[in-house]
Structures are given as structure tokens and as C-alpha cells.
Amino acid sequence: MGICGSVDRVNSGRLTYTESSPARQLPAGNTQQHVNSPDQTSGVLAGLSSMSPSRSVSRSSLRQRPLSPSLRAVSEVMQSVRAQYYKAPRLKSGNKMRNAGFEEAARIHKANSEIRRMRKQVDDLEEDVVTSAMDGNAHNCGELATLAVNYLQQDHNLVAHLALFGKEHNAAIVGPVPRAGTLPSDMTDWDADIYVCDPWCNIACRANDYPAEFKEKMEKWDRAGKQVCLSGTGFVSPTSDEWISTVLGGEKKAT
């Protein structure tokens, strides 16, 4: 498979993501928690609150509602993997282009060369996929998802799986995955307790919500002038029908 596509090594045998699989320790990321500052117009709001107590209580309960353990885990892992392995000074991804400038073209060239080197090490049995991803200096969706699976196992004691979305994209998932590993193509039909950790897209959410989150993120990238690499085609708009239909409508597998 070309450098644009996902890592199709889910059945390689070199790393099996199961409940009994040993996980490699990843350095913990620095997860920042954002706390809202106190409202400076408390007197006015207090008056409004007394006029509509039911609405005030409802909003307060929403703010205080805790995240589910699985959603908290995929969110923390997504942030940590991006901080430790994706952001500068690393080369980021070779299949995501931010602009058409010379510096960006040079970065993509270096990133793709590094990813080819990393994958060759795995293919030649010189390194396993986790070690290669940890030691490498560039990461496409497959490498980032591999790290996320390992981190979910190591730090959160979850049974995590490497998922393949339409032969073009990888993400980590946790939750009740069928033993055969084949999932409905439409993720809104998945079990409600499956969660997605997708460091490449910067998405962590319930799998049922992933299609909407993915489309929203692709629209944001398109507005920013970003492009994604589609195997056999090259760089395309992230909102292109071919890219969206391949990822969201394609076959879904997990290992």
C-alpha cells in the first residue's frame, strides 16, 4: 500500500492487540485542563437565575456531568500521543499538506522518506511496529493509531484495537468489538460503548458520533487550505466525496 494509505499490518503477527498483549510504555504527555474563569457579572446572572431556575439547574448539571471512563481515556491518550510523537520538532505526517509552499513540500518529502524507512524496518523484522513508531520522527495515521493502542493498554488497562477505516485510515478503538473484528461500515450502527481515539484527526469521541465529528474536522481543514493524500490519487481536498466516502463508507475492521 502506498505511503498515503493506512498501515495494513493488523494481521501481521508482529504485534497483536489483545487483552493479554504486553504493551510498551510511552512517556506521559502533558494534558492541560481548561478551567473556566469566574463570571465577573455574578450579580446580574444571579437575578437572571432566579427568574429561570430550571434552566440554570439544567446547565449546571451539564457542566458537572463527568466524562465516561472510556471517553476520558481516549481523550487523554489522543492528546498525549499528539504532544509526544506528532508535534514539532518532529516531521508530523507525510499524507497531510497544509499549504503549497516550498517549506511544506520539503517537510512532506522528509516525512515520507522517514515513514518508508520506519515501515521497512518493520517489514524486515528489524523492529516491531510500536518500537518503530516510538523511535521514528514522522507519523501517519497508522503509526499514531499504533501508539494510541499501546498507550490505552499500558496506562488505562483497556482492551484496545487498531481499526482500519476503508483501507485509507487507521484509528484506535476501545469497547465491545466483535470477535471476528468486522464492524458495520456505518459507524452510527456500532455498539454505543465503542470509543475512537484518532490522533491524526485530533478526534476522541464515541464511535457513533465519529462520522459527524470527522466531517466537521474535514470541513475545518478545507477552510484552512489543507489537503489529504488519497492512495492512487494524490493530494485532494479533505471534503472530496472520494475521501469522505472511502473513510466513512468503506469496510471497517479491527484487530
C-alpha positions, 0 to 999 in steps of 0.5 A: 500500500502506498505511503498515503494509505493506512498501515495494513499490518493488523494481521501481521503477527508482529504485534497483536492487540489483545487483552493479554498483549504486553504493551510498551510504555510511552512517556506521559504527555502533558494534558492541560485542563481548561478551567473556566474563569469566574463570571465577573457579572455574578450579580446580574446572572444571579437575578437572571437565575432566579427568574429561570431556575430550571434552566440554570439547574439544567446547565449546571448539571451539564457542566458537572456531568463527568466524562465516561471512563472510556471517553476520558481515556481516549481523550487523554491518550489522543492528546498525549500521543499528539504532544509526544510523537506528532508535534514539532520538532518532529516531521508530523505526517507525510499524507497531510499538506497544509499549504503549497509552499516550498517549506511544506513540500520539503517537510512532506518529502522528509516525512515520507522518506522517514515513514518508508524507512520506519515501515521497512524496518518493520517489514524486515523484522528489524523492529516491531511496529510500536518500537518503530513508531516510538523511535521514528520522527514522522507519523501517519495515521497508522503509526499514531493509531499504533501508539494510541493502542499501546498507550490505552493498554499500558496506562488505562488497562483497556482492551484496545484495537487498531481499526482500519477505516476503508483501507485509507485510515487507521484509528484506535478503538476501545469497547465491545468489538466483535470477535471476528473484528468486522464492524458495520461500515456505518459507524452510527450502527456500532455498539454505543460503548465503542470509543475512537481515539484518532490522533491524526484527526485530533478526534476522541469521541464515541464511535457513533458520533465519529462520522459527524465529528470527522466531517466537521474536522474535514470541513475545518481543514478545507477552510484552512487550505489543507489537503489529504493524500488519497492512495492512487490519487494524490493530494485532494481536498479533505471534503472530496466525496472520494475521501469522505466516502472511502473513510466513512463508507468503506469496510471497517475492521479491527484487530 
